[in-house]
Each structure stands twice: as C-alpha cells, then as structure tokens.
C-alpha cells in the first residue's frame, strides 16, 4: 500500500504541484512511513522522515479539541459550558463549547483582513467583536474564530500558554517529540513567501496562518508543527484505545453531531472538532461512517482515522509553497483515498 501511495505523490511532486511531502499509513497493526520530493524550490533539500511541517488546521483537532476533551475529563469544563464564563468580554450569552466544536455557533468563519493583524491582543479584540451571522445549529460555518475562542478557554482555565498544556497532556505522553507550536526552524519545511505590511519573507518555522502569526504561533485554530511519524503515533494511540483521554470520551469524538449541505451542494457531517466522511472527498467511498473521522489543513495536510478497520493515514505537505495559489494537492488526496479503500475492500 505504501508504495502505491508514494507513486501517486511522486507524480505530483515531479509535476511541481507541491514541493514534496511526508506520509504514514497505519494498517495490520504496523506503521509504514515514506517521503517524496523536496522541502522547497530554493534549497531543493530532499524531504526526510524528520522534516517538520506546519500542520495548519490539523492543530484544531490534534491539539485544541484534545485539550478541551481533557479538561472535560478533569471536570473543569463541559460541552454545555458557556464561553462567556471563561472568556472575558465575550458578548454572546448562549454560545457553548459544543457550538464552537461543531462549527455551528452563529459566528462567522474568519476575521477580515487578518494579514494586517500585528498582535494577539488585536486578534482577541476582533474575535470578541464578531457578530452572530446566523441562528446557531441552522447551518455549519467552519470558523477559525470559534477555535481561537476555544484556545482562550484552555489558557484561561489552565493558566498556561496553549503550547505548555499541549506538551503536558498530549505531545509528551504520546512521545510526539518533534511536535510543538514553536519548532526547530532548520528542520521545518517552509510554506509561503509572505509579502505584506506585517511580514516580508519566506515563512520557515513561523506559522503560515496570519491570525496565529499575530499570536506568535500560540492560538487555538492553527500553530502546531509536526512530523508524519509523530502524528502516526497520535493516530495509533486512538486505534489502540490508549489515547490521552478515557475511552468514553474518545467514543464521543466519533459521533456524528450535525448534518449540512456545503456551498458546492455536498452533504456533509461533523463530529466534535473532526469531520465525518462524505462522498467524493478525501475519505474515498468505502469506510465505516460510525468509526471514521478526519481533517485537513490549509498548508496541504490531511489525516484519516478508521477504527473499524484499524486504518490510519497522515499526509503532511507544504503545498502553499511558494505561494498559496499554486496549491494543487486536492486531486492527489482522492487518489490516495482509492488506495486506502482498496485495502478496506480486501480486509472485509
């Protein structure tokens, strides 16, 4: 299976659809990892299994969602907790942790002109000023603002920066030794060449997302850097039910919470933080809906966890290098899904 996936990714790397990538497949009780391409088009350094990538919105599920569930396990929070009780100045009284985790709170997707933000204080000010744009639970609007607020909830409860609590309850316990919010720059694949009033230069070891950048990399919606091997350990702990939260709460992460139709007319579903499988997506067509979750990241990452078939997949790329409009990773995700689905067919 790993050789088939590598061949697919080599086509994309050789066509300069993305510089390169690192990936792992978990199946038959083992982890297999490999790499393709280069870290960037300037140095043309080959990607290695130690190459660290900006995992973008995978931060939401790997880190923030897990920390929220840990606080629930410790009875310091609940899904019904109101955000206003934990974030000073939040105006919307009926919005809960649950609403933010399923991206159906009524809050907008993003902060406008985020490339002009220069500090965490500015980001928080804009997040707190966001108005409700739809009645909650009537639709899904995938919201960075919601996860920025969840990051603040975590920091205000723990009295620690988000990276310290993540190290304590996720990264260290799972031996994710190359995972952090502030990575070793030399080992990190660069993302975009940024050109604006806040920063001018190639982003290497600095978070790609502008809002997280303004927060000096410490935010709830983005900011984590990792290797495919580390994230394979994360997936493995879930497949083996040896995760950092108890199994009852782990089961809660796999439950479908809300159904909706996307802007391009695709029927989709969300769990707590995570996406559920949907047709014609990066999950493919053959999966166990009840036992599968996944997520993507803007930099060109995606992951899949299928508990029924004990199958996991993680791909990290910097497909936004050197500019985000050159990102062409999407079709390759679907080709990889076919390979994973073929394995599922054979194992059934």
ABEGO torsion letter per residue (X at the ends): XAAAAAAAAAAAAAAGABAEBBBBBBBGGBBBBBBBEBABAAAGBBBBAABBBBAEAAAAAAAAAAAAAAAAAAGABBAABBAAAABBGBABAABBAAAAAAGAAGBBABBBGAAABABAAAAAAAAAABBBABBBGABBBBBAAAAAAAAAAAAAAAGBBAAAAAAAAAAAAAGBAABBABBBAAABBBBBBBBBAABBEBBBGBBABAAAAAAGGBBAABGBBBBAAAAAAAAAAAAAGABABBAAAAAAAABBABBBBBAAGBBBBBBBGBBBBBBGBAAEABBBAAABBBBBBAAGBBBBBBAAAGBBBBBBBBAAOABAAABAAAAAAAAAAAAAAAAAAAAX
